[in-house]
Amino acid sequence: MSDLQKLLKQKQELDQRIAATRAAEKDAVIADIKEKIALLGLTASDLGLQARAGRPAGKTAPRTVAPQFRDPVSGATWSGRGKPPKWIAGKDRTEFAL
């Protein structure tokens, strides 16, 4: 086995040990934090965390995009993002621009 192969094997073993140790320490820290939060009766606002109504903390709302095209027949609109609807697919889009 070459030196490079030996080093790569050692690196792989270390990466596995690091991942296992990180997971174990993470679990211990989370348990400690939960215990202290319960002991002191802390809330999310005490910790400076603001939960958004209807969504878990850290999740952002999807952004809406203004329509760029309108079908003169049905009045349907399309933002220009994603798969084009059938009424505009394969046609000159300047005719439908808002």
C-alpha positions as CSV (number, residue, x, y, z in Angstrom):
1,M,0.0,0.0,0.0
2,S,1.4,3.4,-1.0
3,D,1.9,6.3,1.4
4,L,-1.0,8.1,-0.3
5,Q,-3.3,5.2,0.1
6,K,-2.4,4.9,3.8
7,L,-3.0,8.7,4.3
8,L,-6.3,8.6,2.5
9,K,-7.4,5.6,4.7
10,Q,-6.4,7.5,7.8
11,K,-8.3,10.6,6.6
12,Q,-11.4,8.5,6.0
13,E,-11.2,7.0,9.5
14,L,-10.6,10.4,11.1
15,D,-13.6,11.9,9.2
16,Q,-15.8,9.1,10.6
17,R,-14.5,9.6,14.1
18,I,-15.1,13.4,13.8
19,A,-18.7,12.8,12.6
20,A,-19.4,10.4,15.5
21,T,-17.8,12.7,18.1
22,R,-19.7,15.7,16.7
23,A,-23.0,13.9,16.9
24,A,-22.4,12.7,20.4
25,E,-21.3,16.1,21.7
26,K,-24.2,17.8,19.9
27,D,-26.7,15.5,21.6
28,A,-25.1,16.3,25.0
29,V,-25.2,20.0,24.4
30,I,-28.8,20.0,23.3
31,A,-29.8,18.0,26.3
32,D,-28.0,20.4,28.6
33,I,-29.6,23.4,26.9
34,K,-33.1,21.9,27.2
35,E,-32.5,21.2,30.8
36,K,-31.5,24.8,31.6
37,I,-34.4,26.2,29.6
38,A,-36.8,24.1,31.5
39,L,-35.1,24.9,34.8
40,L,-35.3,28.6,34.3
41,G,-38.6,28.7,32.4
42,L,-37.1,30.5,29.4
43,T,-39.1,31.3,26.3
44,A,-38.0,31.8,22.7
45,S,-38.4,35.5,23.1
46,D,-36.1,35.4,26.2
47,L,-33.4,33.9,23.9
48,G,-34.0,36.5,21.2
49,L,-35.7,34.1,18.9
50,Q,-38.8,35.2,17.0
51,A,-41.0,32.4,15.7
52,R,-43.1,33.3,12.7
53,A,-46.8,32.5,12.8
54,G,-47.7,29.4,10.8
55,R,-44.1,28.4,10.0
56,P,-41.2,26.9,12.0
57,A,-38.5,29.4,13.0
58,G,-35.9,29.9,10.3
59,K,-38.2,29.2,7.4
60,T,-38.9,32.0,5.0
61,A,-42.1,32.6,3.1
62,P,-42.0,31.9,-0.6
63,R,-41.6,35.1,-2.7
64,T,-44.2,35.9,-5.3
65,V,-43.1,37.4,-8.6
66,A,-45.1,39.9,-10.5
67,P,-46.7,38.7,-13.7
68,Q,-44.8,39.6,-16.9
69,F,-47.3,38.1,-19.5
70,R,-51.1,38.0,-19.8
71,D,-53.2,35.8,-22.0
72,P,-55.7,38.2,-23.8
73,V,-58.3,35.5,-24.2
74,S,-58.5,34.0,-20.6
75,G,-56.8,36.8,-18.7
76,A,-54.4,34.3,-17.1
77,T,-50.9,35.6,-16.2
78,W,-47.5,34.1,-16.1
79,S,-44.4,35.5,-14.3
80,G,-41.9,34.2,-16.9
81,R,-40.5,31.7,-14.5
82,G,-40.8,28.0,-14.7
83,K,-42.4,26.0,-17.5
84,P,-44.4,28.3,-19.8
85,P,-48.2,27.7,-19.8
86,K,-49.8,26.2,-23.0
87,W,-51.2,29.6,-24.1
88,I,-47.7,31.1,-24.5
89,A,-45.6,28.0,-25.2
90,G,-43.8,28.3,-28.6
91,K,-45.2,31.8,-29.3
92,D,-43.7,35.2,-29.5
93,R,-43.8,36.5,-26.0
94,T,-43.8,40.1,-26.9
95,E,-47.4,39.9,-27.9
96,F,-48.3,38.9,-24.3
97,A,-46.0,41.2,-22.4
98,L,-47.6,43.5,-19.8
